[in-house]
Amino acid sequence: MREPAPRPSSHRPQPLGLLRCPVCEEPLAAADGALRCRRRHSFDIARQGYVSLLAGGQVTGEGDSADMVRARVAFLAAGHYAPLAESVAASCPPGARTVLDAGAGTGYYLAAALDALPEAVGLGLDASKFALRRAARSHPRAGAASWDVWRPLPVPDRAVDVLLNVFAPRNGPEFHRVLRPSGRLVVVTPTERHLGELRAWEGLLLRVDAEKENRLRRALAGHFTRERVTPLEYVRRLASEDVADVVLMGPAARHVTGEEVRRRVAALPTPLGVTMSFTVSVYRPLPESGSGGAR
């Protein structure tokens, strides 16, 4: 059980205070169940606590569905990625006061980072309203907002001490713009060995993109330099429901029904030892003159 958060400091910013108006870039302030700027642009705060910044049709790709989020919540609650969350939290520089999670999902890793940073507040951005309902309540010092991380981020320049990017798209120029020069970018990618025992079963439709590392380098080139790399690999024994959840919480869920996944999983010799394999990388922003014109 998470320990109670320390009492708010009068100098600590509020999580939603990290946002700026995505239309005019003016500061936003809460009033009557919404965030508004002085130019009268208004964005509703959903009853679940997240801010709706996106209008219809503004998302590149698809956000996670309700079923995908339910599967992810169950898999994470079982502790299978707890060592990864601990590694992400340990990669955050001590003393950080603002954390942005770009592609936050349910806020699982953001909450771990905030537990490790008692003076920090955090903001999660994600395109899925189903995930944001969880992210907004993931930690007493967390806020959440709907956004497409491929677009210019609704965050002021140099406002962030730590930016988390866990299994999510990477917008190198915008990550550079919002990070302070002393800030750090923490990126998690799966290795080719991740879920290897399950990927051997073609019917589960699990893949690890062989070009992922190359795309990561291209996305951050000219904006960041890698400071350190922490490999993380361990084996977890997964029951049949865990295997179904790990399939249904990812992209494969868009191509096969939950019923069909469970039927295929029933043929596996579970419980099964499955490799969890990741790379946790910490990046330092390059000076602006070398950033290739980041905003």
C-alpha positions in Angstrom: 0.0 0.0 0.0 1.3 3.4 -0.9 2.2 5.6 2.0 0.3 8.9 2.4 1.8 11.7 0.3 3.5 14.5 2.3 1.4 17.6 2.9 1.5 19.9 -0.1 4.2 22.5 0.0 3.1 26.1 -0.6 5.9 26.3 -3.2 5.0 23.0 -5.0 3.2 23.5 -8.3 -0.1 21.7 -8.9 -0.1 18.8 -11.5 -2.5 20.5 -13.9 -0.5 23.7 -13.5 2.1 22.2 -15.8 -0.4 22.6 -18.7 -0.7 25.5 -21.0 -3.5 26.2 -23.5 -2.9 24.1 -26.6 -4.6 26.8 -28.8 -2.9 30.0 -27.8 -0.1 28.7 -25.3 -1.4 31.0 -22.5 -1.4 29.6 -18.9 -4.5 27.7 -17.8 -6.4 28.1 -14.5 -9.1 25.9 -13.0 -12.7 27.4 -12.8 -16.1 25.8 -12.6 -15.0 22.3 -13.6 -12.8 23.3 -16.5 -9.4 24.8 -17.3 -9.5 28.2 -19.0 -7.0 30.6 -20.4 -7.4 34.4 -20.5 -8.4 34.2 -24.1 -11.4 32.2 -23.0 -10.4 28.8 -24.5 -12.0 26.2 -22.2 -11.2 22.5 -21.5 -13.5 20.3 -19.4 -12.2 18.4 -16.4 -13.9 15.0 -16.6 -15.6 13.7 -13.5 -12.8 11.1 -13.3 -10.3 13.9 -12.9 -8.5 14.2 -16.2 -8.6 17.2 -18.5 -10.0 16.8 -22.1 -7.6 18.8 -24.3 -8.3 16.9 -27.5 -11.3 17.5 -29.8 -12.5 14.7 -32.0 -10.2 13.6 -34.8 -7.0 15.1 -33.3 -5.3 11.9 -32.5 -2.6 10.2 -34.6 -3.4 6.5 -34.3 -5.6 4.8 -31.8 -5.8 5.2 -28.0 -6.1 2.1 -25.9 -9.6 0.7 -25.7 -11.5 -0.1 -22.4 -10.7 -3.8 -22.8 -7.0 -3.1 -23.4 -6.9 -0.9 -20.3 -8.6 -3.6 -18.1 -6.1 -6.2 -19.2 -3.2 -3.8 -18.5 -4.5 -3.0 -15.0 -4.9 -6.7 -14.2 -1.4 -7.5 -15.5 0.3 -4.7 -13.7 -1.6 -5.3 -10.4 -0.2 -8.9 -10.5 3.3 -7.3 -10.1 4.8 -8.7 -13.3 6.3 -5.3 -14.3 7.1 -4.1 -10.7 10.9 -4.5 -11.2 10.6 -2.3 -14.3 8.6 0.4 -12.3 11.3 0.3 -9.7 14.1 0.7 -12.3 12.2 3.7 -13.9 11.8 5.3 -10.5 15.5 4.7 -9.6 16.5 6.4 -12.9 14.8 9.7 -12.0 17.3 12.3 -10.6 16.8 13.0 -6.9 15.3 16.4 -6.1 13.2 16.6 -9.3 10.0 18.5 -8.7 8.1 18.1 -12.0 7.6 14.8 -13.9 5.9 14.5 -17.3 4.9 11.1 -18.5 4.4 11.2 -22.3 2.2 8.2 -23.2 1.3 7.6 -19.5 -1.3 4.9 -20.0 -2.8 4.2 -16.6 -0.1 6.2 -14.7 1.7 3.1 -13.3 5.2 4.3 -14.0 4.4 7.9 -13.2 3.1 6.8 -9.7 6.3 4.9 -9.1 8.4 7.9 -10.0 6.4 10.2 -7.7 6.8 7.7 -4.8 10.5 8.1 -5.3 10.3 11.9 -5.5 8.5 13.2 -2.5 8.6 16.9 -3.5 7.5 16.3 -7.1 4.2 16.6 -8.9 3.5 14.7 -12.1 1.4 15.0 -15.3 0.4 12.1 -17.5 -0.5 12.7 -21.2 -2.3 10.0 -23.2 -4.8 9.6 -26.0 -7.0 7.0 -24.3 -9.8 8.3 -22.1 -10.0 4.9 -20.6 -6.4 5.0 -19.5 -6.6 8.6 -18.3 -9.4 7.7 -15.9 -6.9 5.6 -14.1 -3.9 7.9 -14.6 -5.7 10.8 -13.0 -6.1 8.8 -9.8 -2.8 6.9 -9.9 -1.2 9.1 -7.2 -2.2 12.0 -4.9 0.3 14.2 -6.7 -0.5 13.2 -10.3 -2.8 14.9 -12.9 -3.7 13.7 -16.4 -4.8 15.2 -19.7 -5.8 13.8 -23.1 -3.2 14.5 -25.7 -1.5 13.1 -28.8 2.3 13.2 -28.1 3.1 13.5 -31.8 1.7 17.1 -31.6 3.3 20.0 -29.8 3.0 19.3 -26.1 0.6 21.5 -24.1 3.5 22.3 -21.6 5.6 25.4 -21.3 9.2 25.6 -22.4 11.7 24.2 -19.9 9.1 23.3 -17.3 9.9 19.7 -16.7 12.7 18.0 -14.6 12.0 14.4 -15.6 10.2 13.1 -18.7 9.1 9.5 -18.8 8.5 7.6 -22.0 7.6 4.0 -21.4 6.6 1.9 -24.5 5.2 5.1 -26.1 5.9 7.3 -29.1 8.8 9.7 -28.9 8.6 13.3 -30.0 12.3 14.3 -29.8 12.0 18.1 -30.5 9.1 18.5 -28.1 10.7 16.5 -25.4 13.7 18.7 -25.7 11.7 21.9 -25.6 9.8 21.1 -22.4 12.8 19.7 -20.4 15.0 22.0 -18.4 18.7 21.9 -19.4 19.4 20.0 -16.2 16.4 17.6 -16.8 16.5 14.0 -17.8 14.5 11.8 -20.3 13.9 8.2 -19.2 13.0 5.9 -22.0 12.0 2.2 -21.7 12.1 -0.1 -24.7 11.6 -3.9 -24.9 14.5 -6.0 -26.1 14.2 -8.8 -28.7 14.1 -11.3 -25.9 11.0 -9.8 -24.2 8.1 -12.3 -24.0 10.2 -14.6 -26.1 8.5 -17.8 -24.9 5.1 -16.4 -25.8 6.2 -14.9 -29.2 7.2 -18.4 -30.2 3.4 -19.2 -30.3 2.3 -17.6 -33.6 -1.3 -17.6 -32.6 -0.7 -15.0 -29.9 0.3 -12.3 -32.4 3.1 -10.9 -30.2 5.9 -9.1 -31.9 8.9 -6.9 -30.9 9.8 -4.5 -33.7 13.5 -5.2 -34.7 13.8 -1.5 -35.8 12.7 -0.1 -32.5 16.2 0.9 -31.3 17.0 2.5 -34.7 13.8 4.5 -34.5 14.6 5.6 -31.0 18.0 6.9 -32.1 16.5 8.7 -35.0 13.8 10.3 -32.9 16.3 11.7 -30.3 19.2 12.5 -32.6 20.3 16.1 -32.4 18.2 16.7 -29.3 19.6 14.3 -26.6 22.7 12.3 -25.7 22.4 9.0 -23.9 23.9 9.3 -20.4 23.5 5.7 -19.2 21.8 2.4 -20.0 20.4 -0.1 -17.5 19.5 -3.5 -18.9 16.7 -5.3 -17.0 15.8 -9.0 -17.5 14.0 -11.5 -15.3 11.6 -14.4 -15.6 8.1 -14.5 -14.3 5.8 -17.5 -14.1 2.6 -16.6 -15.9 -0.8 -18.3 -15.4 -3.2 -18.5 -18.3 -5.0 -15.4 -17.3 -1.7 -13.5 -17.1 -0.8 -14.6 -20.6 -4.2 -13.5 -21.9 -3.8 -10.1 -20.2 -0.3 -9.4 -21.7 -1.6 -10.2 -25.2 -4.9 -8.2 -24.7 -3.2 -5.1 -23.3 -1.0 -4.6 -26.4 -1.5 -4.0 -30.1 -2.4 -7.6 -30.8 -5.7 -6.9 -29.1 -6.7 -4.8 -32.2 -6.6 -7.9 -34.4 -8.2 -10.6 -32.4 -11.0 -10.9 -29.9 -10.5 -11.5 -26.2 -12.5 -14.7 -26.5 -10.2 -15.9 -29.3 -7.1 -15.0 -27.3 -8.3 -17.0 -24.3 -9.1 -20.0 -26.5 -5.6 -19.9 -27.9 -4.0 -19.4 -24.5 -5.8 -22.5 -23.3 -3.5 -24.6 -25.5 -0.4 -23.3 -23.7 1.4 -25.3 -20.9 0.8 -22.8 -18.2 2.0 -21.7 -15.8 4.9 -20.8 -18.0 8.2 -19.1 -17.3 8.3 -16.0 -19.5 11.2 -13.6 -19.9 10.7 -9.9 -19.2 13.5 -8.0 -20.9 13.9 -4.2 -21.2 16.4 -1.4 -21.7 16.0 1.6 -19.4 17.9 4.5 -20.9 18.5 8.0 -19.4 19.1 10.9 -21.8 20.5 14.4 -21.2 19.2 17.2 -23.4 21.8 18.8 -25.7 22.3 22.5 -25.6 19.7 24.4 -27.6 22.2 25.4 -30.3 22.7 21.7 -31.1 19.1 20.8 -30.9 18.3 21.3 -34.6 15.8 24.1 -34.0 13.7 22.7 -31.2 10.9 25.0 -30.2 
